[in-house]
């Protein structure tokens, strides 16, 4: 069967970026196990504010960003993953390979390179339930977002070789604009649900490999953003959310 403990350990916000690796359980229990693999995430970035920032008038110490209404672009991101488990504890790390998104608001069009990384430590309360804490990093252009994320993972075996799993992560992060030297408070949410399949159910020689198919949704909400018009004049403050979501395919191996 699939080792549900490796399915549900979340890699803290995360791809963020991701939840921990599905992997195959061995016949003989051992204290240490290692996993490595990758994910292919075809995600749509619904960017409502972040890449388009403007300077405030002199003397105004509020952070401001010009609102962009539902600017979208889709890219496929490769996410290498590694995980080490000892007993009921798991340490997981993921990092996306940077991709450039083309975002436009009808006036401005820019290519925005985006990348994410996660490190998390998880504990298995039961083989089907885990809790975790980790660190999330997101960056694009001059924006750097980082902070702690708490997570919960669940798994349920369905039939021979097939397991249903899900994960949820919540965090309170900080966003820094390296050009304007300003900061914002960030609420972070990530959710993922899908199926993992042990390839050993097809051929015993593949017993250490697991494939997965899932859907992932990630939301970054900046609080009290000072919104301005095209001339840089502030007219209100509001919470602004950027969303990345889409299907995930993955393959992992246990050593």
C-alpha positions in Angstrom: 0.0 0.0 0.0 0.9 3.6 -0.2 2.5 4.9 3.0 -0.2 7.5 4.0 2.3 9.2 6.3 4.3 10.4 3.4 1.2 11.5 1.6 -0.2 13.9 4.2 2.9 15.6 5.6 2.6 19.1 4.3 5.6 21.0 3.0 4.6 24.2 4.7 3.4 26.6 2.6 3.2 26.5 1.1 4.0 25.1 -3.0 3.7 26.2 -1.0 4.9 25.4 -2.2 3.6 21.8 -1.7 2.5 19.0 0.5 4.9 16.2 1.3 5.8 13.4 -1.1 3.7 10.4 -1.6 5.9 7.3 -1.3 5.8 3.6 -1.1 6.0 1.8 2.2 8.6 -1.0 2.5 7.8 -4.5 3.8 10.3 -4.1 6.7 9.8 -1.1 8.9 12.9 1.2 9.3 13.4 4.4 11.2 14.7 6.4 8.3 13.3 6.8 4.8 14.0 9.3 2.0 11.9 10.5 -0.9 12.6 12.5 -4.0 10.5 13.5 -7.0 8.9 16.3 -8.9 5.6 17.9 -9.7 4.3 19.6 -12.8 1.8 22.4 -11.8 -0.1 24.0 -14.6 -1.3 27.1 -12.8 -3.2 30.3 -13.6 -2.0 33.4 -11.9 -4.9 35.8 -11.3 -2.9 38.9 -10.4 -5.0 41.6 -9.0 -2.3 44.0 -7.8 1.2 43.0 -7.0 3.4 43.5 -10.0 2.1 46.9 -10.8 3.3 49.3 -8.0 3.6 53.0 -7.9 5.5 55.4 -5.7 3.6 57.5 -3.2 3.7 61.3 -3.1 6.5 62.7 -0.9 5.8 62.6 2.8 3.2 59.8 2.5 4.4 56.7 4.4 1.7 54.3 3.2 2.4 51.4 0.9 0.5 51.8 -2.4 0.0 49.6 -5.4 -2.2 50.3 -8.5 -5.0 47.9 -8.8 -5.2 45.7 -11.8 -8.5 43.9 -12.3 -8.3 40.2 -12.9 -5.1 40.1 -15.0 -4.3 36.4 -15.7 -1.6 34.3 -17.3 -1.1 30.5 -17.2 2.3 28.7 -17.0 3.5 25.2 -16.2 5.9 25.2 -13.3 8.3 22.3 -12.4 8.6 21.7 -8.7 11.5 19.4 -7.5 10.8 17.9 -4.0 12.8 16.1 -1.4 11.7 14.6 2.0 13.3 12.8 4.9 11.3 10.9 7.5 12.3 9.5 10.9 9.6 7.7 12.8 6.6 10.0 12.9 8.6 13.1 11.9 9.1 14.3 8.3 11.2 17.2 7.0 10.2 18.3 3.5 11.5 20.9 1.0 10.2 22.1 -2.3 11.2 24.8 -4.8 9.7 25.9 -8.0 11.9 26.5 -11.1 11.3 30.3 -11.9 8.9 31.0 -14.7 8.0 34.3 -16.4 4.3 35.3 -16.5 3.1 38.0 -19.0 0.7 40.3 -17.2 -1.1 43.3 -18.8 -3.8 45.7 -17.7 -4.5 47.2 -21.1 -2.0 50.0 -20.5 1.0 48.3 -19.1 2.4 44.9 -20.1 5.3 43.3 -18.2 7.0 39.9 -17.9 7.0 38.9 -14.2 9.4 36.2 -13.1 7.9 34.2 -10.2 9.4 31.6 -7.9 8.4 29.9 -4.6 10.0 27.6 -2.0 8.9 25.8 1.1 10.5 24.0 4.1 8.3 22.2 6.7 8.5 19.9 9.6 5.5 17.6 10.1 4.4 15.2 12.8 2.0 12.2 12.1 -0.6 12.0 14.8 -1.9 8.9 13.1 -0.9 7.3 9.8 -3.8 9.2 8.3 -3.4 12.6 10.0 -0.5 15.0 10.2 0.2 18.5 11.4 3.1 20.7 10.4 4.9 24.0 10.7 7.1 25.5 8.0 8.4 28.6 6.2 7.1 29.9 2.9 8.9 32.1 0.4 7.4 33.7 -2.7 9.1 36.3 -5.0 8.4 38.2 -8.2 10.1 41.3 -9.6 10.7 43.5 -6.5 8.3 41.7 -4.2 9.5 39.3 -1.5 7.0 37.4 0.7 7.9 35.1 3.5 6.7 33.8 6.8 5.5 30.8 8.9 2.7 28.5 7.8 0.8 25.9 9.8 -0.6 22.9 8.0 -2.9 19.9 8.3 -2.8 16.8 6.2 -5.3 13.9 5.7 -5.2 10.6 3.8 -7.7 7.8 3.2 -6.8 4.5 1.4 -9.5 3.7 -1.2 -8.5 0.4 -2.8 -5.4 -1.5 -3.8 -2.7 1.1 -4.5 -5.0 4.1 -4.5 -5.2 6.7 -1.8 -7.2 9.9 -1.5 -5.3 12.8 0.2 -5.8 16.4 1.0 -3.9 19.2 2.7 -4.5 22.7 4.1 -2.0 25.4 5.0 -2.6 28.8 6.7 0.0 31.5 7.3 0.6 35.1 8.4 3.4 36.5 6.2 5.1 39.8 5.4 5.5 41.3 2.0 8.5 43.6 1.2 8.8 45.9 -1.8 12.6 46.1 -2.3 12.3 49.2 -4.5 10.0 51.3 -2.3 11.3 49.7 0.9 7.7 49.2 2.1 6.0 46.3 3.8 2.5 44.8 3.9 0.8 42.2 6.2 -0.1 39.1 4.2 -2.7 36.3 4.9 -1.8 33.1 3.1 -4.0 30.1 2.2 -3.1 26.9 0.3 -5.3 23.9 -0.3 -4.6 20.7 -2.2 -6.6 17.5 -2.8 -6.1 14.6 -5.1 -5.3 10.9 -5.6 -2.0 9.0 -5.2 -1.4 5.7 -6.9 1.3 3.2 -6.0 2.8 1.9 -9.3 3.7 -1.3 -7.4 0.0 -2.3 -8.0 0.9 -2.6 -11.7 4.4 -4.1 -11.4 6.3 -5.1 -8.3 9.5 -3.7 -9.7 7.8 -0.2 -9.4 6.9 -0.7 -5.8 9.0 2.4 -4.7 7.3 4.8 -7.1 4.0 6.7 -6.6 2.2 8.9 -9.1 -0.3 11.6 -8.1 -3.0 13.8 -9.7 -4.4 16.7 -7.7 -5.7 20.2 -7.8 -4.0 23.1 -5.9 -5.3 26.5 -4.9 -3.1 29.2 -3.3 -4.2 32.7 -2.2 -2.1 35.6 -1.1 -4.0 38.5 0.5 -2.4 41.8 1.2 -4.1 43.9 3.9 -4.6 47.7 3.9 -3.1 48.3 0.5 -3.2 52.0 -0.4 -4.7 52.0 -3.9 -3.9 54.8 -6.3 -5.0 55.9 -9.8 -2.9 56.0 -12.9 -1.4 59.3 -11.7 -0.3 57.9 -8.3 -3.0 59.6 -6.3 -4.3 57.5 -3.4 -8.1 57.1 -3.3 -8.7 54.2 -0.8 -7.2 51.4 1.1 -8.3 47.8 0.6 -7.4 44.1 1.0 -6.2 42.7 -2.3 -5.8 39.0 -3.2 -3.7 37.2 -5.8 -4.6 33.6 -6.6 -2.7 30.8 -8.3 -4.5 27.6 -9.0 -4.5 24.6 -11.3 -4.0 20.8 -11.7 -0.8 19.0 -10.5 0.8 15.8 -11.8 3.6 14.2 -9.8 6.0 11.3 -9.5 8.0 10.4 -6.4 10.4 7.6 -5.4 11.2 6.2 -2.0 14.8 5.1 -1.1 
